[in-house]
């Protein structure tokens, strides 16, 4: 699914709920394009020298969200190109982050059903927002809350429930190449 904006694309940003495949698809896509892969969660963990679970437990979710915003500001300021960025699931929730994401490049929403998400993350104890009595209900609730924000933020939406992650990466690669071609035609290249 494509939304109207066509511009020269410097980077590809993957958004979506936890477990939708952002990191795996992102690594595959970066390899296809010979781009650098950046996982924002892993970057923050390395930078802070502790896990996201520890950041949540010690300083709270708001501190973690600020670290995400700071990272996006850094990436925009540096003007880096040829990145595939896999974001944390909550990153687009801040309006400031949505603006920063759109400045970085083409934003793609990897959309998955609650059932797919639950199947992928049910045994993962490193997800602080799912450490509750009923993780499936929490996933459903959060997807309902977040889906409109993801849709608003993304230029493209890719349904991932029934697709292998390599197929998703190839699909995004096609969208990316098409956007570059349209941009070059529009700018007379």
N, C-alpha and C positions, 0 to 999 in steps of 0.2 A: 504494500500500500504506500503510495507516495503523496506527500503534501507539498504544496506549491513552490516552495523556495528552491531556487537553483543558483548556486554560487560556486566559485572556485573552492574546492574542498582541499584543505590542508591535512586534516586528520579525520579519523573515524572514531566516534564515541558511542559506546554500547551502554544502554540503560535498560533497566528492568528489575523485576523482583529477584531476590536471592534465589539461586538455584536454577535460573533460566538459561545458564550457559554462557554468560558474558565473558568469563575468564577463558574458558576452553575455546569458544568461538573466536575470541579476540586473539589468542595465541596463534590459532590456525590462520586467521586473516592476516596477521602481521607477517607470518612466514610467507604467505602467498605474495604479499606486496613488498616484501623486504623492508617493512616498517619496524619501528621499535614498539614493543608491547609494554604498556603501563597498566598495572592493576592498582587502582587507587588505594584499596584496602591494604594490599601488601606494601605499597610505598609508605603509607602512614605507619604501619607496624614497624618497618625498618627505621623510618625517621624517628619514631618515638621509642624505639627499642623495647616494645611490649606489644602484646596482642590486643586486638580490638576488644575482646572480652574483658581484658584487664582495664582498658581505657573506660569502657562502659561501667565496670564495677567500681573503679576508684574515683573517676571524675564525672561520670554520667554521660548520657547520650548527647546533651547539648555541647559538651567539650569536643566529642568526636565529630559532631556536625561542623563545628568551627574549624577543626583540623581539615575537613574535606574542603570547605570554602577556601581556606588558606592555600591548599594545594592547587585548586583551580586557578586562583589568582596568580600563583607562581607560574603555572603553565602558560597562562595568557600573557603575562609580562615577558616571559622568555621568548614568546613567539615561535615556539618549537613546531616543526612540521614533520610529517611522515610518522605519526603516532597512531596506534590503535589503543584506545583507552577504555578499559573495563571499569565502570564506576561501581561504587557501593550502591545497594538497592535504594537507600534513602537519600542519596545525594541530590536528586532533582527536586526534593520536597521544598527546599528553600528557593524562593523566587530569585534571589541573587545568584544561586548556583545555576538555575535554568538559563539565565542570561549569559553567564560565563561559559557554560557548555556550548551554547549556540555560537559564541565567538571562537571557540576552538575548532569547530568543523562540523561535519555531517553527523547528526545524532540519530541513532537507530534504536528503536525500542524492541527488545526481544520479548515477545509476549507469550506467556505460558499459562495453562490452566492451574488452578489450585491443586488439582490431583497430581499433575506432572511435577509441580514444585515440591509437594509433600513427599512424593516418591523419591525425589532426588536428595532431599535434605533431612529426611526423618531420622537418620542415624548420626547426624552431624551435631556434636555437642559444642562446637565452636561458634554457634550462631546465637548471640545473646538475646535477641528478640524472640527466639523460639524456646527459650528455657521456661516453659510454662506447662500447665496441666493438659491443655489441649492444643498442641501445635497446629493441627489441621485447621481448627476454627480460627486461630490467630492468623494463619496464612490467608484464609478466605477473607477475613476482616480487613487485613492490610492491603490485599490486592484490590478490594472494592474501594478503599480510600485512595490508593496510589495510582490506579489505572488512569483516571482522568489527567493527573499531573504528567504521567509518562506520555500519554497521547498528545498532550499540549506541547510537551518539550520536543518530541521526536519529529523529524522530517519524514521518517520512514518507519513502518511497523512490519515486523516479520514474525509470523506465527511459528513457534518452534516445537510445539507438542509432538508432532509426528515426524520431524525431520532430524536426520543425523547432523551432528554439529558441523561436519565438513560441508554438508549441503547448505546449511545456514550461512557459513562463511563464503561459499561460492556465490550464493544469492546476493549477499551484501557486496561482494567484490563487483558483481555485475551492476548493481545500483551505483556504486562509487565510480566505476568507469564511465557509465552513462552520464552521470552528473558532470564529470570532467569534460567529456565530449561536448555536452550541451553548453557548458560555460565557455569552452574554447570557440565554438561556433558563434556564440552570442558576442564574444569579444573580438571576433575577426581573426582568430589564429588558424 
